[in-house]
Amino acid sequence: QVQLVESGGCSVQAGGSLKLSCAASGDTTSRYCMGWVRQTPGKERKGVAAIDRDGSATYRYSVEGRFTISKDNAKNSLYLQMNSLKPEDTAMYYCAADLLPIGLSRGYAYWGQGTQVTVSS
């Protein structure tokens, strides 16, 4: 089964940019549909962006046009480029994977441990 490790989270000011990375091991990312899911304390996890095996991407409406998800199967990695960040983007961001197309739901089988993104105004 695949193991996922996120990196790249940190504190930034509103309007700034960050790129999150997710390194996969134990299996190849080309077999998986993958996504980024975020969570704030006391709230449910919410899908932010997802990418299918064919490279087609889906975005939560609140991030569309600002975030870009990409997958590099040669590097066995998933990325999330985040631009024009807003304080409401503050959350723990999780990388997730599944052999089925899960999209923006929370039903992924495999999860990383998360990386914290904090956006200050």
Backbone hydrogen bonds in HBPLUS format (Angstrom, degrees):
<---DONOR---> <-ACCEPTOR-->    atom                        ^
c    i                          cat <-CA-CA->   ^        H-A-AA   ^      H-
h    n   atom  resd res      DA  || num        DHA   H-A  angle D-A-AA Bond
n    s   type  num  typ     dist DA aas  dist angle  dist       angle   num
A0003-GLN N   A0025-SER O   2.77 MM  22  5.20 160.5  1.81 152.6 157.4     1
A0025-SER N   A0003-GLN O   2.93 MM  22  5.20 145.6  2.05 144.0 151.8     2
A0005-VAL N   A0023-ALA O   2.99 MM  18  5.24 148.0  2.09 140.5 150.6     3
A0023-ALA N   A0005-VAL O   2.86 MM  18  5.24 157.7  1.91 152.6 148.1     4
A0007-SER N   A0021-SER O   2.85 MM  14  5.26 140.0  2.01 150.9 151.8     5
A0021-SER N   A0007-SER O   2.91 MM  14  5.26 168.5  1.92 147.1 149.9     6
A0118-THR N   A0010-CYS O   3.08 MM 108  6.23 167.5  2.10 139.8 141.2     7
A0012-VAL N   A0118-THR O   2.83 MM 106  6.30 158.6  1.88 165.9 173.2     8
A0120-SER N   A0012-VAL O   2.88 MM 108  6.32 159.9  1.92 155.1 160.6     9
A0016-GLY N   A0013-GLN O   3.02 MM   3  5.70 153.5  2.09 142.7 145.6    10
A0014-ALA N   A0120-SER O   2.68 MM 106  5.66 139.4  1.84 175.7 165.7    11
A0015-GLY N   A0085-LEU O   2.72 MM  70  4.87 162.6  1.75 140.2 146.4    12
A0085-LEU N   A0016-GLY O   3.07 MM  69  5.50 175.3  2.07 153.6 154.2    13
A0018-LEU N   A0082-MET O   2.88 MM  64  5.19 151.7  1.96 145.0 154.1    14
A0082-MET N   A0018-LEU O   2.73 MM  64  5.19 170.2  1.74 178.7 176.4    15
A0020-LEU N   A0080-LEU O   2.89 MM  60  5.00 160.9  1.92 143.9 142.6    16
A0080-LEU N   A0020-LEU O   2.92 MM  60  5.00 147.4  2.03 138.2 139.7    17
A0022-CYS N   A0078-LEU O   2.75 MM  56  4.94 133.5  1.96 157.4 157.7    18
A0078-LEU N   A0022-CYS O   2.90 MM  56  4.94 155.0  1.96 139.0 147.4    19
A0024-ALA N   A0076-ASN O   2.96 MM  52  5.57 163.7  1.99 175.4 173.8    20
A0031-ARG N   A0028-THR O   3.18 MM   3  6.04 170.1  2.19 123.5 126.3    21
A0032-TYR N   A0029-THR O   2.99 MM   3  5.29 160.1  2.03 113.2 119.6    22
A0033-CYS N   A0098-ASP O   2.84 MM  65  5.44 168.4  1.85 173.2 169.2    23
A0098-ASP N   A0033-CYS O   2.90 MM  65  5.44 147.5  2.01 157.8 166.6    24
A0034-MET N   A0051-ILE O   2.97 MM  17  5.46 158.3  2.02 162.0 161.9    25
A0051-ILE N   A0034-MET O   2.76 MM  17  5.46 163.3  1.79 164.0 165.7    26
A0035-GLY N   A0096-ALA O   2.93 MM  61  5.24 154.1  1.99 142.5 144.1    27
A0096-ALA N   A0035-GLY O   2.92 MM  61  5.24 150.4  2.01 155.2 154.9    28
A0036-TRP N   A0049-ALA O   2.82 MM  13  5.36 158.9  1.87 154.2 158.8    29
A0048-VAL N   A0036-TRP O   2.79 MM  12  5.55 169.2  1.81 157.7 156.6    30
A0049-ALA N   A0036-TRP O   3.34 MM  13  5.36 159.4  2.39 137.9 141.9    31
A0037-VAL N   A0094-TYR O   2.85 MM  57  5.09 161.2  1.89 147.3 153.8    32
A0094-TYR N   A0037-VAL O   2.64 MM  57  5.09 174.2  1.64 166.1 168.2    33
A0038-ARG N   A0046-LYS O   2.92 MM   8  5.46 162.9  1.95 153.0 149.8    34
A0046-LYS N   A0038-ARG O   2.83 MM   8  5.46 160.6  1.87 155.7 161.5    35
A0039-GLN N   A0092-MET O   2.88 MM  53  5.27 145.0  2.00 143.0 154.3    36
A0092-MET N   A0039-GLN O   2.92 MM  53  5.27 173.9  1.93 151.5 150.5    37
A0043-LYS N   A0040-THR O   3.03 MM   3  5.62 155.0  2.09 145.8 144.9    38
A0060-ARG N   A0048-VAL O   2.82 MM  12  5.02 156.2  1.88 149.1 144.4    39
A0050-ALA N   A0058-THR O   2.89 MM   8  5.19 151.4  1.97 147.7 152.6    40
A0058-THR N   A0050-ALA O   2.87 MM   8  5.19 150.1  1.96 146.8 152.1    41
A0052-ASP N   A0056-SER O   2.93 MM   4  5.44 161.4  1.96 153.8 157.8    42
A0055-GLY N   A0052-ASP O   2.97 MM   3  5.24 162.3  2.01 111.6 116.5    43
A0063-VAL N   A0060-ARG O   3.02 MM   3  5.66 160.4  2.06 119.6 125.7    44
A0064-GLU N   A0060-ARG O   3.13 MM   4  6.21 128.9  2.41 151.8 166.0    45
A0066-ARG N   A0063-VAL O   2.87 MM   3  5.39 159.1  1.91 137.5 142.1    46
A0067-PHE N   A0063-VAL O   3.02 MM   4  5.65 153.4  2.09 160.5 160.9    47
A0083-ASN N   A0066-ARG O   3.00 MM  17  5.12 156.4  2.05 134.9 142.1    48
A0068-THR N   A0081-GLN O   2.83 MM  13  5.06 148.4  1.93 142.7 152.1    49
A0081-GLN N   A0068-THR O   2.85 MM  13  5.06 161.9  1.88 156.5 153.7    50
A0070-SER N   A0079-TYR O   3.19 MM   9  5.22 158.3  2.24 130.2 132.4    51
A0079-TYR N   A0070-SER O   2.80 MM   9  5.22 158.6  1.85 161.0 159.0    52
A0072-ASP N   A0077-SER O   2.86 MM   5  5.34 161.9  1.90 153.0 159.1    53
A0075-LYS N   A0072-ASP O   3.10 MM   3  5.43 133.1  2.33 104.2 115.9    54
A0076-ASN N   A0072-ASP O   2.88 MM   4  5.94 106.3  2.43 135.7 155.1    55
A0077-SER N   A0072-ASP O   3.10 MM   5  5.34 167.7  2.12 140.0 142.9    56
A0089-ASP N   A0086-LYS O   2.84 MM   3  5.40 163.9  1.86 121.2 126.4    57
A0090-THR N   A0087-PRO O   3.05 MM   3  5.62 165.2  2.08 117.2 121.4    58
A0091-ALA N   A0117-VAL O   2.96 MM  26  5.53 147.0  2.07 147.2 157.6    59
A0117-VAL N   A0091-ALA O   2.92 MM  26  5.53 169.0  1.93 160.7 164.4    60
A0093-TYR N   A0115-THR O   2.89 MM  22  5.30 176.5  1.89 143.3 144.4    61
A0115-THR N   A0093-TYR O   2.90 MM  22  5.30 144.3  2.03 137.0 147.9    62
A0112-GLY N   A0095-CYS O   2.96 MM  17  5.39 146.5  2.07 159.1 159.2    63
A0097-ALA N   A0110-TYR O   2.94 MM  13  5.14 152.3  2.02 137.9 143.1    64
A0110-TYR N   A0097-ALA O   3.07 MM  13  5.14 159.9  2.11 161.8 160.4    65
